[in-house]
Amino acid sequence: MALIIEDGSNVPNANSYITAQEWLDWASARGIQHSNSQSDVEEHILRGMNYFEAQSFIGLKANSDQSLQWPRSWIVIDTYSINSNVIPQEVKDSCYEVTLTEAQNNSYVAAQDRVTLSETVGDISVTYEAGQGSRPTTPAVTWAMRKIVNATNSVSRA
């Protein structure tokens, strides 16, 4: 599936905020080594978008018929209002980081299986392989999204 980029103008059927080339350039500028082809990167972007779009973002969707969560109205980042026809850099940065987790096989959307090394039924005992069933923490994703998502411990009124 081809990427259709939302640029803030309410692009019909948009499915990403970043292009594969933008991600490749971003990764290269940071010395991130990968062996992903452009088509692999597009797949990683789309999988990352599944996670990104599920977040609870600040503000309101700018248009009721838009495909994605951004652009948004009533947005203030670092005390500056963001126009409702703009995709903030924080959105793109978040998408770069989420795509990186996909490219490194640390998917937020893939099921995580545990590998059981041993089981005992009497008096119940289970031993799992070390490091299985959990994904590495990715503080870069949390850091990139910190200004555009609602705080989990906040209360808002309609």
C-alpha positions as CSV (number, residue, x, y, z in Angstrom):
1,M,0.0,0.0,0.0
2,A,1.4,3.4,-1.0
3,L,1.8,6.1,1.6
4,I,-0.6,9.0,1.3
5,I,0.9,11.9,3.2
6,E,-1.2,14.3,5.4
7,D,0.3,17.8,5.0
8,G,-2.3,19.7,7.0
9,S,-4.7,20.3,4.2
10,N,-7.0,17.3,5.0
11,V,-5.7,15.0,2.3
12,P,-8.3,12.3,1.4
13,N,-7.3,8.8,2.5
14,A,-4.1,10.0,4.1
15,N,-2.3,7.2,6.1
16,S,1.0,8.8,7.2
17,Y,2.6,12.1,8.2
18,I,6.0,11.1,6.9
19,T,7.4,9.6,3.7
20,A,9.8,6.7,3.6
21,Q,12.5,9.0,2.2
22,E,12.0,11.4,5.2
23,W,12.5,8.5,7.6
24,L,15.5,7.2,5.7
25,D,17.1,10.8,5.8
26,W,16.2,11.1,9.6
27,A,17.7,7.7,10.4
28,S,20.9,8.5,8.3
29,A,21.4,11.9,10.0
30,R,21.4,10.1,13.4
31,G,23.8,7.3,12.3
32,I,21.0,4.7,12.6
33,Q,22.1,1.5,10.8
34,H,19.4,-0.5,9.1
35,S,19.0,-2.8,6.2
36,N,15.5,-1.8,5.3
37,S,14.4,-1.1,1.7
38,Q,12.1,1.7,0.9
39,S,9.2,-0.7,0.7
40,D,10.1,-2.2,4.1
41,V,10.2,1.3,5.6
42,E,6.8,2.1,4.2
43,E,5.5,-1.1,5.9
44,H,7.1,0.0,9.2
45,I,5.6,3.5,8.9
46,L,2.1,2.0,8.4
47,R,2.5,-0.3,11.3
48,G,3.8,2.5,13.5
49,M,0.9,4.7,12.4
50,N,-1.4,2.1,13.9
51,Y,0.1,2.8,17.3
52,F,0.5,6.5,16.8
53,E,-3.1,7.1,15.7
54,A,-4.4,5.3,18.8
55,Q,-3.0,7.9,21.2
56,S,-5.1,10.5,23.0
57,F,-3.9,13.7,21.5
58,I,-4.3,17.3,22.8
59,G,-6.8,19.5,21.0
60,L,-9.6,18.5,18.6
61,K,-9.6,17.1,15.1
62,A,-9.6,20.1,12.7
63,N,-12.2,18.5,10.4
64,S,-14.8,15.8,11.1
65,D,-14.0,14.0,7.8
66,Q,-10.2,13.8,8.0
67,S,-8.5,10.4,7.7
68,L,-6.0,10.8,10.5
69,Q,-5.9,12.5,14.0
70,W,-3.9,15.5,12.7
71,P,-4.2,18.3,11.9
72,R,-5.9,19.5,15.1
73,S,-7.4,22.7,16.4
74,W,-6.9,24.3,19.8
75,I,-3.2,23.2,20.0
76,V,-0.6,25.0,22.0
77,I,3.0,23.7,22.1
78,D,5.6,25.4,24.1
79,T,3.2,28.3,24.7
80,Y,2.7,28.9,20.9
81,S,-0.6,28.3,19.1
82,I,-0.4,25.9,16.2
83,N,-2.6,26.6,13.2
84,S,-5.2,23.9,12.4
85,N,-3.7,23.4,8.9
86,V,-0.2,22.5,10.2
87,I,1.3,19.2,11.1
88,P,3.7,20.1,13.9
89,Q,7.3,18.8,13.9
90,E,6.5,16.9,17.1
91,V,4.1,14.7,15.1
92,K,6.7,13.9,12.5
93,D,9.4,13.3,15.2
94,S,7.0,10.9,17.0
95,C,6.3,9.1,13.8
96,Y,10.1,8.8,13.1
97,E,10.6,7.2,16.5
98,V,7.6,4.8,16.3
99,T,8.8,3.7,12.8
100,L,12.3,3.1,14.3
101,T,10.7,0.7,16.9
102,E,9.0,-1.2,14.0
103,A,12.2,-1.3,12.0
104,Q,14.1,-2.7,15.0
105,N,11.4,-5.4,15.6
106,N,10.2,-3.8,18.8
107,S,6.7,-3.4,17.6
108,Y,4.0,-1.7,19.8
109,V,1.3,-3.5,17.8
110,A,2.7,-7.0,17.4
111,A,1.7,-9.7,19.9
112,Q,4.4,-10.7,22.3
113,D,4.7,-14.4,23.0
114,R,6.4,-15.9,26.0
115,V,8.7,-18.9,25.5
116,T,8.1,-21.4,28.2
117,L,11.2,-23.4,29.2
118,S,9.5,-25.6,31.8
119,E,6.1,-26.3,33.5
120,T,5.0,-28.1,36.6
121,V,1.4,-28.9,37.4
122,G,1.6,-30.1,41.0
123,D,2.3,-27.0,43.1
124,I,2.3,-25.0,39.9
125,S,5.7,-23.8,38.6
126,V,6.4,-22.1,35.3
127,T,9.8,-20.9,33.9
128,Y,9.9,-18.5,31.0
129,E,12.9,-17.8,28.8
130,A,14.7,-14.6,30.0
131,G,13.6,-11.5,28.1
132,Q,10.6,-13.0,26.4
133,G,7.1,-11.6,26.6
134,S,8.2,-8.0,27.0
135,R,9.5,-5.5,24.6
136,P,12.4,-3.1,25.3
137,T,11.4,0.3,26.7
138,T,11.6,3.1,24.2
139,P,11.9,6.4,26.0
140,A,12.5,8.2,22.8
141,V,8.9,7.5,21.7
142,T,7.5,8.8,25.0
143,W,9.9,11.8,24.8
144,A,8.9,12.6,21.2
145,M,5.1,12.4,22.1
146,R,5.2,14.3,25.4
147,K,4.0,17.6,24.0
148,I,1.2,16.3,21.8
149,V,-0.6,13.7,23.9
150,N,-2.8,14.2,26.8
151,A,-1.1,13.4,30.1
152,T,-2.4,10.1,31.5
153,N,-3.0,11.6,34.9
154,S,-4.8,14.7,33.8
155,V,-8.5,15.4,33.9
156,S,-10.2,17.5,31.2
157,R,-13.7,18.9,30.9
158,A,-15.8,19.0,27.8
